[in-house]
Amino acid sequence: MRIAIAFVAWFLISVNPSVSEELDLELVLLADATGSIDEAEIRFQRAGYAEAITDPSVLNAIASNAYGKIVVTYVEWADQISQDIVVDWTVIDGPASAQVFAAKLMEAPRQAYGRNAIGAALLKGKELIDTNSYQGLRRVIDLSADSANNWNGPPIRGARETVVSSGIVINGLAVLCRYCSGRPVSYDLEQRFYDEIIGGPAAFVVTADSAETFADAVRKKLILEIATRPQDAERILLKLARVQLKRAPLR
């Protein structure tokens, strides 16, 4: 009887590609690979995410949810025609799958180049969520950048509206220092993220204010995104003095 049931399930999945795997979260990590980011910084940024995704506190956050698993893809973005999938959709449900994701992240060569096209990057994130074979209880795009400029491609505000209106949350990682361009001199980077980029219920901006705090900021950001109850994760984040958090209003 069990064999028959298993065969029927396999047959239905085989003939119906629209059947999706259910899990807690679909997460697109959009990492800055624009002209201000050199090769050393690309490796540094990837190492920060690899360290964070394998951290026990992040894995505990995954395990504490309803399904105990999330699916993640890592994309480096630059200009409007340069968004490179570094690691394709990967289900993470424990240390082994997290290590696989981290290893792939550190192996792949850089392929994204060009000037900032944040609007195009956000729409790429939406496309990846819309076309994958997963069904998450929540869907999130996480964009990291060391500036909020948009030199080509669709405007940020319109792209944000398209993404958020489809039920996807946009969070941000404002990077103030990586070997070390520092804070933009003409505007407040976190405020620009808050005003123009992030959106959706409980959207937030986390700040990485130095090379030393980058991996720590990524780890806490992932916990905040993964936690089923955002208010619990927020309390964890707010206890950490070197990480700043700004909430966006509901959109």
C-alpha positions in Angstrom: 0.0 0.0 0.0 2.8 2.4 0.9 4.6 1.6 -2.3 1.4 2.4 -4.3 0.9 5.7 -2.5 4.6 6.7 -3.1 4.2 5.8 -6.8 1.1 7.9 -7.1 2.8 10.9 -5.5 5.8 10.5 -7.7 3.6 10.3 -10.8 1.6 13.4 -9.9 4.8 15.4 -9.4 6.3 14.1 -12.6 3.3 15.0 -14.8 2.5 18.2 -13.0 5.5 20.5 -12.8 3.5 23.2 -11.1 3.5 21.2 -7.8 5.7 23.2 -5.4 7.6 22.3 -2.4 6.2 24.1 0.7 8.6 25.7 3.2 8.9 28.7 5.5 10.7 31.3 3.4 11.8 32.0 -0.1 14.8 34.4 0.2 16.7 36.2 -2.6 20.0 37.6 -1.5 20.9 40.4 -3.9 24.5 41.4 -3.3 26.2 44.5 -4.6 28.8 43.8 -7.4 28.9 47.2 -9.0 31.9 49.2 -10.0 32.7 50.3 -6.4 33.1 46.7 -5.4 36.5 45.2 -6.3 37.5 41.5 -6.4 38.7 41.4 -2.8 35.4 43.0 -1.7 33.4 40.4 -3.6 35.2 37.6 -1.8 34.8 39.4 1.5 31.1 39.9 1.0 30.5 36.3 0.0 32.6 35.1 3.0 30.3 37.1 5.3 27.2 35.4 3.9 28.8 32.0 4.0 29.8 32.5 7.6 26.3 33.7 8.5 24.3 31.0 6.8 26.2 28.3 8.6 26.0 30.0 12.0 24.2 27.9 14.7 21.9 30.8 15.6 20.7 31.1 12.0 20.2 27.4 11.7 18.3 27.5 15.0 16.0 30.2 13.5 15.3 28.0 10.5 14.6 24.9 12.7 12.2 26.8 14.9 9.7 27.6 12.1 6.8 25.5 10.9 8.5 23.5 8.2 12.1 23.9 9.5 13.4 24.8 6.1 13.9 27.7 3.8 15.1 28.1 0.2 17.8 30.7 -0.7 19.5 32.0 -3.8 22.5 34.4 -4.0 22.6 36.9 -6.8 25.2 39.5 -7.5 23.8 42.6 -9.2 25.3 45.5 -11.1 23.9 47.2 -14.2 20.5 46.5 -15.8 21.7 43.5 -17.9 24.2 42.2 -15.3 22.6 40.1 -12.6 24.5 36.8 -12.0 23.0 33.9 -10.1 26.0 32.8 -8.0 24.2 30.0 -6.1 20.8 28.8 -7.5 17.9 28.0 -5.2 19.0 25.8 -2.4 16.9 24.3 0.4 18.5 24.8 3.7 17.2 22.6 6.5 20.3 22.0 8.6 24.1 22.2 8.9 24.8 20.0 5.9 22.7 21.9 3.4 24.0 25.2 4.8 27.6 24.0 4.3 26.8 23.1 0.7 25.4 26.5 0.0 28.4 28.2 1.6 30.9 26.1 -0.4 29.2 26.9 -3.7 29.1 30.6 -2.8 32.9 30.7 -2.3 33.7 28.7 -5.5 31.9 30.6 -8.2 33.7 33.3 -10.2 32.5 36.9 -10.4 30.4 37.7 -13.5 28.4 40.8 -12.6 29.8 44.2 -13.6 28.6 47.7 -14.2 27.0 50.8 -12.6 24.1 50.6 -10.2 20.7 49.4 -11.4 18.8 48.7 -8.2 15.4 48.8 -9.9 16.5 46.1 -12.3 18.0 44.0 -9.4 14.7 44.2 -7.5 12.7 43.0 -10.5 15.2 40.2 -11.1 14.6 39.1 -7.5 10.8 39.0 -8.1 11.3 37.0 -11.3 13.3 34.4 -9.5 10.7 34.1 -6.8 7.8 33.9 -9.4 9.4 31.2 -11.5 10.9 28.9 -8.9 9.4 25.5 -7.8 8.8 26.4 -4.1 5.9 27.8 -2.1 7.1 29.7 0.9 4.9 31.0 3.7 6.8 34.3 3.2 8.8 35.7 0.3 11.7 38.2 0.8 14.2 40.0 -1.4 17.3 41.2 0.6 19.3 43.9 -1.2 22.8 44.9 -0.1 24.5 48.1 -1.4 27.0 50.7 -0.5 25.0 53.4 -2.4 21.4 54.1 -3.4 22.1 55.4 -6.8 20.3 54.1 -9.9 22.2 54.9 -13.1 20.3 52.8 -15.6 17.4 50.5 -15.9 13.9 50.9 -14.4 13.4 53.5 -11.6 13.7 52.1 -8.1 10.3 53.4 -6.8 8.4 51.8 -9.7 10.3 48.5 -9.2 9.7 48.6 -5.5 6.0 49.1 -6.0 5.8 46.1 -8.5 7.6 43.9 -6.0 5.8 44.9 -2.9 2.3 44.8 -4.5 2.9 41.2 -5.4 3.3 40.3 -1.7 7.1 40.2 -1.6 9.0 42.1 1.2 12.1 44.0 0.4 14.8 44.4 3.2 18.1 46.2 2.9 21.7 45.9 4.1 23.4 49.3 4.0 27.1 48.7 3.7 29.2 51.7 5.0 32.6 50.2 4.9 34.3 47.3 3.1 38.0 48.0 2.5 36.8 51.0 2.7 34.7 53.4 0.7 32.8 54.5 3.8 29.6 56.4 4.0 28.3 58.4 1.0 29.2 62.1 1.6 26.1 63.7 -0.1 23.3 61.7 1.5 22.2 59.4 4.4 22.5 55.9 2.9 20.2 54.3 5.5 17.5 57.0 5.0 17.6 56.5 1.2 17.1 52.7 1.8 14.2 53.5 4.1 12.6 56.1 1.7 13.2 54.5 -1.7 14.2 50.8 -1.5 12.7 48.7 1.3 9.0 47.9 1.5 6.3 45.6 2.7 5.2 44.4 6.1 7.9 44.7 8.7 10.6 45.7 6.1 13.8 46.8 7.7 17.3 48.2 7.0 20.4 46.8 8.8 23.7 48.7 8.7 27.1 47.2 8.4 29.3 50.0 9.6 32.8 48.5 9.3 34.6 45.5 7.8 34.7 43.9 11.3 30.9 44.0 11.7 29.8 42.9 8.2 29.4 39.2 8.9 27.8 39.9 12.3 25.3 42.3 10.6 24.5 39.6 7.9 23.9 37.0 10.6 21.5 39.1 12.5 19.7 40.2 9.4 19.1 36.6 8.4 17.8 35.8 11.8 15.3 38.7 11.5 14.2 37.5 8.1 13.9 33.9 9.0 12.1 34.2 12.3 8.4 33.3 12.1 7.6 36.1 14.6 9.5 39.3 13.4 9.1 40.9 16.8 11.2 38.2 18.5 14.0 38.6 16.0 13.8 42.3 16.3 14.4 42.1 20.0 17.6 40.1 19.3 18.8 42.6 16.8 18.1 45.7 18.9 20.2 44.3 21.7 23.3 44.6 19.5 24.7 48.1 19.8 26.6 48.1 16.5 23.7 47.1 14.3 21.1 49.7 13.5 17.5 48.9 12.5 14.9 51.1 10.8 11.4 49.8 10.2 9.4 50.8 7.1 5.7 51.6 7.4 3.3 49.0 5.9 2.9 49.6 2.1 
